[in-house]
Amino acid sequence: MRKIKVLAGLMAALLMASGVYAQQPAKPAQPAGNPGAVSTTMGAMPAMEKPAVPTTLNDASVVVVVGDISGTIDRVGNNVSGKFSPMFNGAFLKTMLGGQLQDPVLAGLNNGKSGLVGIFKSGPLFFVEVDPAQSANYKTAIAQAGTPVEVAEGMLVTGGPVPGMTEAATKLAGEAKAALAKEKHTPSIKATVNMPKVLATYNAEIKQGLAMMAAQSTPATGQQQVMMQINMGVALAAAKDVETASLELIPDEKGNLLGEVVVKAKAGSNLATFLAAKGGDTAGLLEMLPGKGAVRATVSINGDAYLKLVQQYADVAFKELGTAKADQDAYLAMMSSKQNLTGDAAAMEFLIPGQKGLTGFTVTHVADPTNAIATIEKSMEQVKENMKQAQFEVTFKKDARKYKDIGIHQLMLKQSGANMPAPLADVFGSIQADFAVVGNLVVSAMGGQSIDTLIDNVQAKKSATPTALVAPTKLGAGAKSYADINMGNLVKFGFDLAGPEVANSPIAGMPAALESVPPITAAMFNDATTATGKFLIPGDLFAKLGAELQKAKQGGGPGAPNGGAMRPAGAPMAAPAPAAPAPAVKK
């Protein structure tokens, strides 16, 4: 529901230009106990400049386009929000918004009328295509609400209450019209981030954040804080290799929600070099697994190219942050310890139905499988130290036993404190993972699952119950990686964590109801300069979730027997109705 409210808010903002979206930027916060500038290797805190009124849409850090506003409202209302609360269907959402615009059915937004929002440091600019017959009414309604608004290039334009912004929007209406002319004008919401502009616009704030992180380091958290700061520097270096990043959500006519994330790398950048590197072949790996996990995936990546990319970004971060040599060595040692563990192709599945706790299997192709096991053993001291803070005891036993003359290596994580409540302790209190090398593969079984059976599958190159992924048929062939997520099994795992309170609640039947729902699917494609991630949430999921929640509200679950009202939080559970007597058995 939160996403629906956000969407509704965006629609309202496009038309009403609420002042909430045009607040002046707050003054930069100062770290506690130090009212002055923080002195770090990055220098003093930079002064913040007052943002200028925009003169071109190209200066926008983010551009959001809502294609076919009326159609988007219909599809989201009828297929998503209306499934959770029937009242909030497309017609109602239109009436609710249209009533404020003196146009109850939003006739002024029919025929694919779309909208664009440019996000600037000084605030947002809104541009909405409107039917000429309704533009005067819309302008009057918005002006009466106290928001400056103009009509330009056949669009309603506004910059909200920030002085000078509506005038700027009027001057940029031609640019916005040209930008919208390139869009599909079909139901969708797309946000595009201009990464170089974001980094340039917020450079002072970024440096301030890194400086504050360094200033807050203490002897107790020093090394951990330094590693975190380096990771932030690495992320910043990666961002500098990005030209644009976008997220598009497309509600289709069947009730499905398609999402697409696109990251475009700068030509000739380190990121572009990594994207062009060929990954491994996942063919045949998935067939070795049982095919029953709630989360199932195949992954293809060039492990060497990835580690080289991270090291390149680390070098940039070291220079930017002025990282001490000892900390550089510690970070690079941590990265090099992963060198032998990074394969080029893998298949995995996790959360096996009917099994308790964290369960799963993995099959990973690596250049040197034997060295990979040695690396795991070597890294255990660092793992033990890290997990000690979480009150976990870590043990690793090489060649704990043998199966078919293959050494089975065992990793155990056991919660050493007594502060983990049930049922969390049942899931996370003790975790076992077994590893083995079979040919050029490192295989693992977690949570008490049989690695012996997995070894048999790998040697036979097929499990007894191989199951193909649905993702390629839904999202297209040729992806580097694919994943299926079975929401019925995933929700059941979540309910098991929550304990008997949920098991005896009106929503207890939800996992069973979701078992027949097609999985959420995901895929990752990439070429020499672009990485594209796609995901598809099936309409059946919204329908079944909505039906179960409606049933719970009406008292149809175990927590409210006989169709009674849903019990208040904290109230005692009603006693179950007595079972009917069993029929007599004839002898």
BELFENCOR-V625026 format. One record per residue. N is the residue number from 0. SS is DSSP state (helix for helix, strand for strand, loop for the rest). PHI is phi in whole degrees, -180 to 180 (999 if undefined). Layout:
{{N:SS:PHI} {N:SS:PHI}}
This chain:
{{0:loop:999} {1:helix:-62} {2:helix:-65} {3:helix:-67} {4:helix:-64} {5:helix:-63} {6:helix:-63} {7:helix:-61} {8:helix:-64} {9:helix:-66} {10:helix:-61} {11:helix:-63} {12:helix:-65} {13:helix:-60} {14:helix:-104} {15:helix:-101} {16:loop:49} {17:loop:-58} {18:helix:-64} {19:helix:-60} {20:helix:-86} {21:helix:-128} {22:loop:-72} {23:loop:-68} {24:loop:-62} {25:loop:-72} {26:loop:-67} {27:loop:-63} {28:loop:-75} {29:loop:-104} {30:loop:-63} {31:loop:-59} {32:loop:80} {33:loop:-145} {34:loop:-71} {35:loop:-98} {36:loop:-72} {37:loop:-92} {38:loop:-95} {39:loop:-138} {40:loop:-66} {41:loop:-91} {42:loop:95} {43:loop:-72} {44:loop:-60} {45:loop:-75} {46:loop:-76} {47:loop:-91} {48:loop:-94} {49:loop:-70} {50:loop:-66} {51:loop:-87} {52:loop:-68} {53:loop:-66} {54:loop:-117} {55:loop:-157} {56:helix:-66} {57:helix:-66} {58:helix:-86} {59:loop:-69} {60:loop:-73} {61:strand:-138} {62:strand:-121} {63:strand:-112} {64:strand:-119} {65:strand:-107} {66:strand:-83} {67:loop:45} {68:helix:-55} {69:helix:-62} {70:helix:-66} {71:helix:-64} {72:helix:-62} {73:helix:-59} {74:helix:-70} {75:helix:-68} {76:helix:-67} {77:helix:-76} {78:helix:-105} {79:helix:-123} {80:helix:-61} {81:helix:-67} {82:helix:-74} {83:helix:-87} {84:loop:-145} {85:helix:-52} {86:helix:-64} {87:helix:-88} {88:loop:-83} {89:helix:-59} {90:helix:-62} {91:helix:-68} {92:helix:-61} {93:helix:-66} {94:helix:-64} {95:helix:-63} {96:helix:-79} {97:helix:-65} {98:helix:-61} {99:helix:-78} {100:helix:-111} {101:loop:60} {102:loop:-149} {103:loop:-54} {104:loop:-106} {105:loop:54} {106:helix:-62} {107:helix:-70} {108:helix:-114} {109:loop:-75} {110:loop:61} {111:loop:78} {112:loop:-59} {113:loop:-123} {114:strand:-140} {115:strand:-137} {116:strand:-123} {117:strand:-102} {118:strand:-101} {119:strand:-120} {120:loop:-62} {121:loop:-81} {122:strand:135} {123:strand:-93} {124:strand:-118} {125:strand:-114} {126:strand:-135} {127:strand:-131} {128:strand:-69} {129:loop:-138} {130:loop:-60} {131:helix:-54} {132:helix:-68} {133:helix:-113} {134:helix:-62} {135:helix:-65} {136:helix:-63} {137:helix:-63} {138:helix:-62} {139:helix:-63} {140:helix:-64} {141:helix:-69} {142:helix:-63} {143:helix:-65} {144:loop:-80} {145:loop:94} {146:loop:-109} {147:loop:-60} {148:loop:-152} {149:strand:-135} {150:strand:-112} {151:strand:-148} {152:loop:56} {153:loop:74} {154:strand:-129} {155:strand:-81} {156:strand:-130} {157:strand:-160} {158:loop:-118} {159:loop:73} {160:loop:-80} {161:loop:-68} {162:loop:-54} {163:loop:86} {164:helix:-77} {165:helix:-68} {166:helix:-62} {167:helix:-64} {168:helix:-61} {169:helix:-63} {170:helix:-68} {171:loop:-97} {172:helix:-60} {173:helix:-63} {174:helix:-63} {175:helix:-65} {176:helix:-62} {177:helix:-65} {178:helix:-65} {179:helix:-68} {180:helix:-64} {181:loop:-85} {182:loop:-83} {183:loop:-79} {184:loop:56} {185:loop:-119} {186:loop:-55} {187:strand:-175} {188:strand:-133} {189:strand:-133} {190:strand:-116} {191:strand:-120} {192:strand:-99} {193:strand:-89} {194:helix:-63} {195:helix:-59} {196:helix:-68} {197:helix:-61} {198:helix:-66} {199:helix:-73} {200:helix:-69} {201:loop:-111} {202:helix:-57} {203:helix:-63} {204:helix:-67} {205:helix:-64} {206:helix:-64} {207:helix:-64} {208:helix:-63} {209:helix:-66} {210:helix:-66} {211:helix:-65} {212:helix:-62} {213:helix:-66} {214:helix:-69} {215:loop:-87} {216:loop:-67} {217:loop:-125} {218:loop:-56} {219:loop:-72} {220:loop:-112} {221:helix:-50} {222:helix:-64} {223:helix:-63} {224:helix:-66} {225:helix:-63} {226:helix:-63} {227:helix:-66} {228:helix:-65} {229:helix:-64} {230:helix:-60} {231:helix:-65} {232:helix:-64} {233:helix:-64} {234:helix:-62} {235:helix:-65} {236:helix:-63} {237:helix:-65} {238:helix:-61} {239:loop:-70} {240:loop:-90} {241:strand:-100} {242:strand:-84} {243:strand:-142} {244:strand:-137} {245:strand:-136} {246:strand:-130} {247:strand:-123} {248:strand:-114} {249:strand:-125} {250:strand:-81} {251:loop:-90} {252:loop:-71} {253:loop:-93} {254:loop:95} {255:loop:-80} {256:strand:-120} {257:strand:-99} {258:strand:-119} {259:strand:-141} {260:strand:-111} {261:strand:-124} {262:strand:-117} {263:strand:-104} {264:strand:-84} {265:loop:-67} {266:loop:-58} {267:loop:79} {268:loop:-79} {269:helix:-61} {270:helix:-65} {271:helix:-63} {272:helix:-63} {273:helix:-65} {274:helix:-62} {275:helix:-80} {276:loop:-71} {277:loop:-78} {278:loop:-90} {279:loop:-85} {280:loop:-96} {281:loop:-89} {282:loop:-56} {283:loop:88} {284:loop:-71} {285:helix:-63} {286:helix:-65} {287:helix:-81} {288:loop:-96} {289:loop:-62} {290:loop:80} {291:loop:-123} {292:strand:-67} {293:strand:-66} {294:strand:-121} {295:strand:-131} {296:strand:-157} {297:strand:-123} {298:strand:-134} {299:strand:-120} {300:loop:-154} {301:loop:-91} {302:helix:-61} {303:helix:-65} {304:helix:-66} {305:helix:-66} {306:helix:-65} {307:helix:-65} {308:helix:-61} {309:helix:-63} {310:helix:-65} {311:helix:-62} {312:helix:-69} {313:helix:-64} {314:helix:-60} {315:helix:-65} {316:helix:-64} {317:helix:-57} {318:helix:-68} {319:helix:-65} {320:helix:-93} {321:loop:66} {322:loop:-66} {323:loop:-62} {324:helix:-58} {325:helix:-62} {326:helix:-72} {327:helix:-60} {328:helix:-62} {329:helix:-65} {330:helix:-68} {331:helix:-67} {332:helix:-65} {333:helix:-63} {334:helix:-70} {335:helix:-66} {336:loop:-66} {337:loop:-91} {338:helix:-54} {339:helix:-80} {340:helix:-96} {341:loop:-87} {342:loop:-91} {343:loop:-117} {344:strand:-158} {345:strand:-155} {346:strand:-131} {347:strand:-153} {348:strand:-151} {349:strand:-135} {350:strand:62} {351:strand:-77} {352:loop:-58} {353:loop:81} {354:loop:-108} {355:loop:-92} {356:loop:86} {357:loop:-83} {358:loop:-124} {359:strand:166} {360:strand:-138} {361:strand:-139} {362:strand:-133} {363:strand:-128} {364:strand:-87} {365:loop:-130} {366:loop:-66} {367:loop:-137} {368:helix:-58} {369:helix:-63} {370:helix:-65} {371:helix:-64} {372:helix:-65} {373:helix:-62} {374:helix:-67} {375:helix:-59} {376:helix:-63} {377:helix:-67} {378:loop:-83} {379:helix:-63} {380:helix:-62} {381:helix:-68} {382:helix:-62} {383:helix:-59} {384:helix:-66} {385:helix:-66} {386:helix:-77} {387:helix:-61} {388:loop:-64} {389:loop:-92} {390:loop:60} {391:strand:-119} {392:strand:-93} {393:strand:-118} {394:strand:-132} {395:strand:-131} {396:strand:-121} {397:strand:-77} {398:strand:52} {399:strand:-61} {400:strand:-162} {401:strand:-129} {402:strand:-139} {403:loop:54} {404:loop:65} {405:strand:-104} {406:strand:-70} {407:strand:-106} {408:strand:-104} {409:strand:-121} {410:strand:-113} {411:strand:-124} {412:strand:-118} {413:strand:-128} {414:strand:-69} {415:loop:-93} {416:loop:-89} {417:loop:-114} {418:loop:-103} {419:loop:-93} {420:loop:-74} {421:loop:-75} {422:loop:-88} {423:helix:-58} {424:helix:-62} {425:helix:-66} {426:helix:-94} {427:helix:-106} {428:loop:-65} {429:strand:-146} {430:strand:-125} {431:strand:-119} {432:strand:-132} {433:strand:-106} {434:strand:-124} {435:strand:-156} {436:strand:-110} {437:strand:-126} {438:loop:64} {439:loop:-101} {440:strand:-118} {441:strand:-101} {442:strand:-116} {443:strand:-144} {444:strand:-133} {445:strand:-121} {446:loop:74} {447:loop:82} {448:loop:-73} {449:loop:-81} {450:helix:-76} {451:helix:-62} {452:helix:-63} {453:helix:-64} {454:helix:-62} {455:helix:-59} {456:helix:-63} {457:helix:-65} {458:helix:-68} {459:helix:-85} {460:loop:62} {461:loop:-171} {462:loop:-89} {463:loop:-72} {464:loop:-134} {465:loop:-65} {466:loop:-134} {467:loop:-73} {468:loop:-75} {469:loop:-83} {470:helix:-51} {471:helix:-60} {472:helix:-75} {473:helix:-89} {474:helix:-115} {475:loop:104} {476:loop:-82} {477:loop:93} {478:loop:-77} {479:loop:-76} {480:strand:-143} {481:strand:-137} {482:strand:-153} {483:strand:-119} {484:strand:-125} {485:loop:-86} {486:helix:-70} {487:helix:-61} {488:helix:-69} {489:helix:-68} {490:helix:-66} {491:helix:-62} {492:helix:-61} {493:helix:-63} {494:helix:-66} {495:helix:-63} {496:helix:-66} {497:helix:-70} {498:loop:93} {499:helix:-66} {500:helix:-59} {501:helix:-78} {502:helix:-60} {503:loop:-105} {504:loop:-97} {505:loop:-64} {506:loop:-101} {507:loop:-62} {508:loop:-83} {509:helix:-61} {510:helix:-56} {511:helix:-65} {512:helix:-66} {513:helix:-91} {514:loop:-60} {515:loop:-86} {516:loop:-75} {517:loop:-58} {518:loop:-71} {519:strand:-70} {520:strand:-118} {521:strand:-146} {522:strand:-152} {523:strand:-125} {524:strand:-111} {525:strand:-159} {526:loop:-126} {527:loop:-67} {528:loop:-133} {529:strand:-135} {530:strand:-110} {531:strand:-125} {532:strand:-104} {533:strand:-124} {534:strand:-143} {535:strand:-132} {536:strand:-100} {537:loop:-69} {538:helix:-60} {539:helix:-59} {540:helix:-66} {541:helix:-62} {542:helix:-65} {543:helix:-70} {544:helix:-60} {545:helix:-62} {546:helix:-63} {547:helix:-67} {548:helix:-69} {549:helix:-65} {550:helix:-62} {551:helix:-65} {552:helix:-62} {553:loop:-86} {554:loop:84} {555:loop:-89} {556:loop:-99} {557:loop:-59} {558:loop:-78} {559:loop:-140} {560:helix:-66} {561:helix:61} {562:helix:73} {563:loop:-72} {564:loop:-71} {565:loop:-64} {566:loop:-69} {567:loop:-66} {568:loop:-59} {569:loop:90} {570:loop:-75} {571:loop:-66} {572:loop:-70} {573:loop:-73} {574:loop:-69} {575:loop:-67} {576:loop:-66} {577:loop:-63} {578:loop:-71} {579:loop:-69} {580:loop:-64} {581:loop:-70} {582:loop:-65} {583:loop:-67} {584:loop:-100} {585:loop:-76} {586:loop:-107}}
